[in-house]
Amino acid sequence: MTKLREAEDAYRRLRTALGEADVLLPSLRVDLSSCADHLTEPLLDLGRCNLATAERLIAALAEEG
């Protein structure tokens, strides 16, 4: 699997998992430059979120713990 496909797969799975927890990260994306460099691992850019989204994310993570 190429780095880009690996990153896109992780992006889709994370977006789905976040959606199931009622969390939307509007800036979530694959960091394309990290997929082009053979020295780095693929990265996802989680971006920015508002405070309400941060609270939902905190609650979702607390449920897992």
KEDREN-573774 format. One record per residue: residue number from 1; residue in one letter; x, y, z of N, C-alpha, C in turn. Coordinates in pm, 1 decimal, decimal comma, always signed. Atoms other than C-alpha are relative to their C-alpha. Example, Ala and Ser with C-alpha at 12.3 -4.5 7.8 and 13.67 -1.06 7.14 Angstrom:
// KEDREN-573774
TILUM:1:a:+89,0:-119,0:+0,0:+1230,0:-450,0:+780,0:+90,0:+120,0:+0,0
TILUM:2:s:-82,0:-119,0:-6,0:+1367,0:-106,0:+714,0:-77,0:+109,0:+73,0
***
This chain:
// KEDREN-573774
TILUM:1:m:+85,7:-118,2:+0,0:+0,0:+0,0:+0,0:+89,8:+123,9:+0,0
TILUM:2:t:-79,2:-122,1:+4,8:+135,1:+340,9:-90,5:-27,9:+85,4:+123,0
TILUM:3:k:+17,6:-89,2:-115,7:+180,2:+605,8:+174,4:-128,4:+80,7:-11,4
TILUM:4:l:+120,7:-79,4:+18,3:-99,4:+812,9:+24,2:-125,0:-83,8:+26,3
TILUM:5:r:+116,0:+86,8:-24,2:-343,9:+521,6:+22,9:-13,2:-34,0:+147,7
TILUM:6:e:+0,3:+27,9:-143,5:-244,8:+435,1:+378,7:-57,9:+118,5:+77,4
TILUM:7:a:+49,1:-120,9:-67,0:-308,5:+794,7:+486,9:-147,5:+23,4:-29,5
TILUM:8:e:+141,3:-17,8:+35,3:-639,1:+815,0:+297,5:-88,4:-100,2:+73,7
TILUM:9:d:+74,9:+101,4:-74,0:-755,3:+491,4:+460,7:-14,9:+41,2:+146,5
TILUM:10:a:+4,8:-44,3:-139,5:-666,5:+622,3:+806,9:-92,4:+121,0:+13,2
TILUM:11:y:+88,1:-118,5:+0,9:-842,1:+951,7:+722,6:-146,4:-42,6:+0,6
TILUM:12:r:+139,5:+45,3:+8,6:-1163,5:+772,3:+626,2:-44,2:-68,3:+129,0
TILUM:13:r:+35,4:+70,2:-123,6:-1156,6:+549,2:+934,4:-13,1:+96,8:+117,1
TILUM:14:l:+7,4:-98,4:-107,5:-1087,1:+843,5:+1167,2:-123,5:+87,5:-14,7
TILUM:15:r:+118,2:-82,4:+24,0:-1357,2:+1058,8:+1006,6:-127,1:-75,9:+38,9
TILUM:16:t:+115,1:+83,1:-35,0:-1606,1:+771,7:+1047,6:-11,9:-15,9:+150,9
TILUM:17:a:+1,3:+18,3:-145,6:-1508,2:+706,7:+1410,2:-38,5:+129,3:+70,9
TILUM:18:l:+35,5:-128,3:-59,8:-1530,1:+1075,6:+1494,5:-148,1:+29,7:-22,0
TILUM:19:g:+141,0:-22,4:+28,6:-1869,6:+1098,1:+1325,6:-89,8:-83,1:+90,4
TILUM:20:e:+77,6:+84,9:-90,0:-1996,6:+806,3:+1533,5:-0,5:+54,4:+142,6
TILUM:21:a:-7,5:-63,5:-132,3:-1886,7:+1001,0:+1842,6:-58,1:+141,9:-3,8
TILUM:22:d:+60,4:-131,4:+19,7:-2068,6:+1310,7:+1706,2:+103,6:+112,2:+8,3
TILUM:23:v:-107,3:-98,8:+3,6:-1739,7:+1495,2:+1655,9:+33,8:+28,0:-146,1
TILUM:24:l:-36,2:-41,2:+135,0:-1669,5:+1691,3:+1338,5:+123,1:+88,9:+7,7
TILUM:25:l:-119,8:-84,0:+14,0:-1320,8:+1822,6:+1265,4:+1,8:+47,2:-144,7
TILUM:26:p:+15,7:-45,1:+137,8:-1385,2:+2036,2:+956,4:+130,5:+11,6:-77,3
TILUM:27:s:-128,6:-16,1:+68,4:-1015,8:+2078,5:+879,1:+76,9:-131,3:-12,1
TILUM:28:l:-67,3:+129,4:+8,7:-931,4:+1706,0:+899,9:+36,0:-28,3:-145,0
TILUM:29:r:-44,4:+28,2:+136,1:-723,4:+1614,4:+596,1:+129,6:-79,8:+4,2
TILUM:30:v:-128,5:+66,2:+17,6:-431,8:+1409,5:+470,0:+104,2:+107,5:-27,5
TILUM:31:d:-111,5:-91,2:+26,7:-102,4:+1601,3:+484,2:+76,9:-56,5:-118,9
TILUM:32:l:-56,8:+55,8:+123,0:+1,5:+1540,8:+124,7:+152,1:+7,9:-4,9
TILUM:33:s:-146,4:-12,3:+5,2:+357,6:+1665,0:+171,6:+67,1:-112,8:+78,2
TILUM:34:s:-60,3:+109,7:-76,3:+420,8:+1393,4:+431,5:-6,9:-131,5:-77,2
TILUM:35:c:+11,9:+121,8:+80,5:+312,0:+1131,1:+177,9:+101,5:-1,6:-113,9
TILUM:36:a:-95,3:-9,3:+110,1:+561,0:+1254,1:-80,4:+143,3:-24,1:+46,0
TILUM:37:d:-135,4:+12,3:-53,6:+867,1:+1242,7:+144,9:+24,1:-143,0:+46,7
TILUM:38:h:-26,6:+139,9:-37,3:+1019,2:+896,4:+176,9:+61,1:-12,9:+139,7
TILUM:39:l:-63,5:+4,6:-131,5:+1182,5:+990,2:+511,2:-99,4:+14,0:+115,4
TILUM:40:t:+97,1:-22,6:-106,7:+862,5:+1065,8:+703,0:-117,2:-96,9:-12,3
TILUM:41:e:+122,5:+77,9:-0,9:+554,6:+873,8:+801,7:-113,8:+87,5:-51,0
TILUM:42:p:+116,0:-79,0:+41,1:+222,0:+980,2:+649,9:-65,1:+64,6:+122,2
TILUM:43:l:+62,5:-73,7:-108,8:+46,6:+1240,4:+863,2:-141,9:+40,4:-37,6
TILUM:44:l:+131,2:-60,3:+15,2:-311,6:+1350,8:+912,2:+3,1:+132,3:+73,5
TILUM:45:d:+11,1:-131,6:-62,2:-373,0:+1715,7:+984,2:-137,7:+7,1:+63,8
TILUM:46:l:+127,9:-3,2:-70,0:-643,0:+1731,6:+1251,8:-63,5:+137,9:-5,1
TILUM:47:g:+53,5:-133,5:+19,1:-681,3:+2104,5:+1201,4:-52,0:+64,2:+126,5
TILUM:48:r:+54,6:-79,1:-109,9:-877,6:+2341,1:+1418,6:-142,4:-43,5:+27,5
TILUM:49:c:+140,0:+26,1:-33,7:-1205,3:+2299,5:+1602,3:-45,6:+102,4:+102,4
TILUM:50:n:+52,9:-93,7:-98,9:-1435,2:+2512,8:+1812,0:-8,0:-68,3:+136,7
TILUM:51:l:-0,3:+54,5:-136,6:-1476,0:+2466,2:+2187,0:-105,2:-107,9:+20,1
TILUM:52:a:+103,6:+102,9:-12,8:-1800,0:+2270,2:+2156,5:+48,8:-133,1:-57,4
TILUM:53:t:-54,9:+121,6:+59,5:-1627,8:+2020,7:+1928,1:+108,1:-58,2:+89,8
TILUM:54:a:-103,3:+47,2:-91,9:-1333,2:+2000,0:+2166,8:-63,2:-71,6:+119,2
TILUM:55:e:+68,6:+64,5:-112,7:-1573,9:+1917,7:+2450,6:-56,5:-135,1:-39,6
TILUM:56:r:+51,6:+129,5:+46,8:-1738,9:+1641,7:+2243,6:+113,6:-100,2:-17,9
TILUM:57:l:-115,5:+87,1:+17,5:-1397,2:+1501,3:+2158,3:+52,6:-47,0:+135,4
TILUM:58:i:-43,1:+36,1:-135,6:-1293,8:+1507,2:+2525,4:-93,8:-104,5:+58,5
TILUM:59:a:+97,9:+95,2:-52,1:-1616,1:+1328,7:+2620,8:+12,5:-136,8:-67,3
TILUM:60:a:-13,9:+125,6:+71,3:-1570,2:+1066,4:+2351,2:+123,4:-76,1:+41,9
TILUM:61:l:-123,0:+64,2:-45,0:-1213,3:+996,8:+2458,7:-12,6:-49,5:+144,1
TILUM:62:a:+18,8:+41,7:-138,6:-1316,7:+979,1:+2824,3:-82,0:-128,6:+6,8
TILUM:63:e:+80,1:+121,8:+5,3:-1574,9:+711,2:+2735,4:+85,2:-122,0:-31,9
TILUM:64:e:-88,8:+109,5:+39,3:-1297,5:+499,1:+2583,0:+89,7:-42,8:+114,8
TILUM:65:g:-95,6:+27,1:-108,4:-1081,1:+522,1:+2896,4:-64,4:-67,6:+112,6
***
